[in-house]
Amino acid sequence: MLSRVASHIYWLGRYLERAENYARFIDVNFNLMQDLPMDLKEQWQPLVAATGDLDVYVSKHKDFERHQVMYFLAFDPDNPNSMFSAVTKARENARIIRENLSKETWEKANELYYMLQTGLEKKVWKKEDPRQFFEMVKNQILLLYGLADATVARTEGWYFRQLGQMLERADKTSRILDVKYHILLPSPNEVGTPLDFLHWTALLKSVTGFNTYRRLYGNIDPSGVVEFLVLNKYFPRSIYYCLKEAERFLHCISDNTGDGFKNSAEKAIGEMKSRLEYSEVDDIISVGLHEYLDGLQLKINHISDLISENFFQLKVNFTENP
């Protein structure tokens, strides 16, 4: 497969996952705001802080009013990571490699793009209850995943898209967990209160893991939630699970059937996965949740850079004339 095509497929997977996660985050945070006591100020700043785009936001806005934050995260074209920007980039990547996609996949990607265009024109973020729109976006992306799962041959293209999706999902799970840190930072006295329980519940719902968590762990406990979202070996949105799958896809791409590594990307992701595999939740808490998650995000970004170096960048060999 051409490196150019592989790159577009990889980023198609990442951008779709990014858009789906942003729709999920906004929807769940909106629900949380409905449940907060009337005298408590709405908390939208933590969501912006956790996405990593706080500097971009404060350069344009003075406060964190709900409509402004929702527009910034969902539709702002000046925010390179907004839901609208991610879907636009996903569609452009799909257009460039259209011959490598099924007809149905391209059509649904197009529908998703025009769905966001319509939401922008109708100013969905200003509606009293915009949850239906974000639910539609999530379902459309999940439909795209289902089409790919049912119709795409398991060749290099499939593995590159899955690789992008898993790395993006690991990053976003770490960021949504980090929201809890940003919420508690100004008010640590809330720990253990009903409000604290409400926040942890919303966090689990933001990754569609609430029911699974209750079946596996029972009562909602902070250390249990952290273990579930970071270290759990079976939940498909835990950071460990995503990295384990990403490593498997990398091995399929490089035809690595052994236990070692064939390139620097495999080495880096293997080391990170192994460290998580033998970690315990107490190790994370002792480091500090925010600091630990920051470190994970930097490592995931480094792995993405190594994937680009190994598979997407043109390598030119210069030799001296005899």
N, C-alpha and C positions, 0 to 999 in steps of 0.2 A: 504494500500500500504506500502511496506517495505520502511523504511527511506533511505536505500541505493539507491533504485530505484528512489525515489522521488528526492534525491540529484542529481543524474545523469540527470534526466529530467530537473530539474531547471537550472543546469549549461549548458545543451545543449541549452536551450533558451537564456541564457545570452551570450554564446560564439558566437552563430549565429548572434545575434543582434550586438555584438561588431565588428565582421568581416564586416558586412554590413555597419555599420557606418564608419569604417575606409576606406573602399572602396569609400564611399560617400565623406568623407572629402578630401581624396587625389585627387579624380576626380575634385571636385569643386575648390580646391586650385590650381590645375594645370590650370584649365580654367581661374581663376582669374589672374594667372601669365601672361597669354597670352594677357590680357587686360590692364596690367599695362604699364605706359609710359616707353619708352626704357631706360631712364636715371635713373629709379628707381630700386633699387636692389630687387631681388626676396625675398619674405618673407616666408620662410619655418620654421624658428625658432618658430613662434607663434603656429604652428600646433603641434610641438613636445611638447612645453610648456603646451598646453591645454590638451594633452593626459595624462599628469602626469608622463611621462617617461623621462623628461629632464635630470635627474641625470644619468640614464642609458645611454642616448645618449652621453652626454659630456664625459663619462668615456671611450668611444670608438672613438669619432670623435672630431676634433679640430674646424671644421666650420660646416655651415649648407647648404652645397652644395646640389642642388636639388636631384641628383641621390642618394646621401648618405641618405638623409631624406626619400626618397621614399622607398629605400631598407629597412631602419630601421622600418618604419611604416607598410610596406606590407609583407616583406619576412624574416626579420632577426629572426632566431630561438632563438637568445640570448635575444631578446625582448619578455618577456612573454605575452605582449598584442598586438604583431604584428598581422596582418591579418592572416598570415600563422600559427602562434601559436594558435590563436583563432579557426581557422578551424580544425587544428589537434586535439585540445582538444575536440571540438564539435563532431568530427567523433569518437573519442575514447569513449566519453560518449554514443554516439548512438550505438556503437558496443557492449558495456557492457549491454545495455538494449534493444538489437535488437528485442527480442521477444515482447517488448511493443510498437514497432513501426510498421507502415505499411510497406510492401515491397517497395512501391514506395518512401517513405520517406528515407529509408536506401539507396536505389540506388542513389537518388539525392544528399544525403549527401556525398556519396562516389565520385560521379562525381565532386562535389565541391572541395573535397580534391585533386583529381588528376588534376583538373583545376589549383589549386595553385601550385602543383608540376610542371606542365608544364610551368607555368609562371616563376617559379624559375629557371628551366633549361634554358629557353630562355632569361633569364635576362630582363624581361619586363621593369623593372625600368630604363633601359638604352636606351629604344627606344625614338625616337624623340617625338612620340605621343602615350602614353600608355593608353589613355582614354577608348579605346574599351575593353581592358582587364578588367578594373575596372567596366565598365558597365556590362560586362558578369557576374562578381562575384555578383554584386548587384542583377541582374535578377535571378541568380540561387538561391540565398537565398530567394528572394521574391517568387520564385516558390515553395520552401520548405514550406514557410508560407502558401501559397495557398493550397498545398496538405494537410497540417495539418488541415487547416480550413475546408476543404471539406470532410476529411475522418476520422478524429479522434473523438471518442466519448467524450462528455463533462463529463469526470470523473476526479478523482484527478490528474491523469497524465497530462491531458490537462491544468488544472488550475496551476499546478506547472511550466509547460513550459511557459505559458502566464505570470505568476508572474515574472519569471526570465527575460523574454523579456521586460516587462514594466519597471522594475527597471533599467535594463541596458540602456534602451532608455532614461529614465529620466536623468540618469547620463550623457550620451553622449550629450543630448541636452544642458545641463548646460555647458559642456566642450566646445562645438563648439561655444556657445555664449561667453564663456570666451576668445576664440581666439581674439575677437574684442578688449578686454582689452589689451592683449599682443601685438597686432598690434599698438594700439594707445599709449602705454606706452612711447615709445621713441619720439613720435612726436604728442603731443596733439594739435598742431597748425593745424593739418589736419581736425579737426572736422568741419563739415559743407561744406567741399569742394567736388568737383565731385569725388575725390578719395575716400573720406569717403562714399559717396553714393554707389560707386562701391563695397566697402567692405561689407556694409549692404546687398546689393543685393546678393552678393556671399554667405553670411551667410544664407539668406533665402533659396537660392537654395540648400544649403548643407543639408537642412532638407526637401526638396521638398515642401517648403511652400510659394514660391514666388507668385504664382498665387492666392492662397488662401488668402494670406495677402493683396494683392492688391484689391481683391474683398471685404474684410472685413474692411480694414483701408484706402485704397486709397493711398495717397502719403507715401513714405518711410520715416519714422521718427524714430529716435533712441528709444524714449520712447514707440512708438507703436510696434516696433519690440520686445523690451523686454517684453512688456505686452503679445504680441502674443505667444512668445516662453516659457514664464514662467507661465502666469496666465490664458490663454485662456481655456475656458471650453469645446470647441468643436474640436479643432485641435488635431489630434491623436498623435502628437509628442511634444505637450507642456508638461512641467514638471507637471503642475497640472493634466492634463488629464491622464498622465501615472500613477501618484500616486493614482488617483481616481480608475482607473481600477485595479491597483495592490491591493488596499484595498479590492475591490470587489472579486478578486480571492482568497485572503486570507480568507475572510469570507466564500466563497464556500468550501474551503479546511477544515476549522474547523467547518463547518455547523453552522455558526453564522447567524441567521435570525433576530437578534435584532439590536438595535442601539449602543450597547456597544461593549466591546472587551472581547475576551476569552483568550488572551495570550499577552505577552509583545510585540511581533511583530505587532499585530493588534493595540495595544495602541500607539506605536511609529508612525506607518504610519498614523493612524487616526489623531493624533495631528499635524503631518506635513501637511497633506492634509487640515485640517481645517484652519491652519495658512495661507496657500496659498490661500484658498478659500476667506478669508476675507481681503487679502492684496490688496493694490493698487500699481501701478507702481511707484508712488512717494515714497512709503515706501522703495522700492528696491533701487531707485536712492539715497535716503538720506543716506542709509547704505553704499552705494558704490557697484557697480555691481560686481566687482571682489570678494569683501569680502562676499557679499550675496551668490554668487554662490559657493564659497568655503565652506560656512556653509551648503548649500544644499547638496553638495557632501559628506561631513562628515556624515550628517544625513542619506543619502541613504546607505552609507557603514555600518552605525550602524544598520539600518533596516535589511540589508542582514545578518549581524552577528546574529541578534535576530532570523531570520528565520532559520538559521543553528542550533542555540541552541534549538529552539522549535520543529523542525521537522526532523533534520538530525543527530544530535549527539545522541549516545547511552546513555540513562540514566540508571545508576545503583543505586539501592537502597541498602545501607548497613545497616544491622540490627545487633544489639549485640546478642550474644548467651545468652539464659536465664540462 
